[in-house]
């Protein structure tokens, strides 16, 4: 668990602004499924063999034995699907385009840049198998990271096939790893029996050399999956969205099919986002198939990447205005002036805990203020305010009723 302190909330605000901007452009609607879910939602959706269900869920003990076991939200996608179906939106929104941002909870070993409570944002498009929406999810994600000014974006793409072509590939993969079971990690030995595809997702160093010569699923795709991937890539090529094929890329959750993708950035050695198509998820949950595709960037990972690339979020006080007072009457007038500036949509900082002019000027300088508004006893009496340019030291006196007008001229 970790606290989000004011210094990081500047980044959170920046991320949310970019998320809303991109969501608006692509017509995504915000959704927020419940934090507590019936555990069966994750068992059926995320998959019994997934690391999340086996090791990472926080379970909530109910006071009543009659009630189903509950779990804290360990990922968004199954909950988004549940809300879409249960609310009846599946009858009116086809396809449905959602975005979200909120906390997620996972036990066991947190990954790099993740904690037992961390934040996810994401885009989901439900109720369509059209490959154009795979490309649109990738495009939206690419625009989001570009809007954050992250450099050197790398989008890795693969296809993991479908129920028609994947079984034959899985058998070949199992045969390949059979005589290597004494060389791979313990988790991969279990994966070899339960879900060999997920061996390719292992991050253990001792398992990496064997991926190079492992059979590649791209060589075993059926006609439908080949055509689907080809169409997705054609959309990306037309839009000049950069990508690279990664033949060993798989996702750690059992419900993925066909297209999978991850996003990396220059100088950052961990994935910022991962997603793909999951046409079988609704079938696992409700018995009927409904195509869907989505992606979930990790908020803490993005913030770390921004810091590594020295991408600074804009200051909350973009125009860097600072209000200074001298004396009790001026303090009251300054308080009222802040209220009137707020109504005009002008944000200004203050330091009401400091009394001396020197200490307030020092604080204004520390905050990087470009312009200070100074109120003393004389200014209160004459109903004026001093505007001081912190760089040049020049100042002028302006009637209080014209302060907002003067500030707008300088913004």
Secondary structure, DSSP 8 states (H G I E B T S, - for coil): -----HHHHHHHHHHHHHHHHHHHHHT-EE----SEEEHHHHHHHT-TTSHIIIII--EE--S-TTS--EEE-S-SHHHHHHHHHHTTGGGT-SSEEEEEEEEEE--SS--TT--SEEEEEEEEEES---HHHHHHHHHHHHHHHHHTT--S-EEEEEE---TTTHHHHHHHHHHHHHTTTTTS-HHHHHHHHH-GGGGGG---HHHHGGGTTS--GGGG--HHHHHHHHHHHHHHHHTT---EE-TT---SSTT-EEEEEEEE-TT--S-SEEEEE-TTHHHHHHSS---EEEEEEEHHHHHHHHHHTT-----SSTT-EEEEE-SHHHHHHHHHHHHHHHHTT---EE-TT--SHHHHHHHHHHTT-SEEEEE-HHHHHHTEEEEEETTT--EEEEEGGGHHHHHHHH-
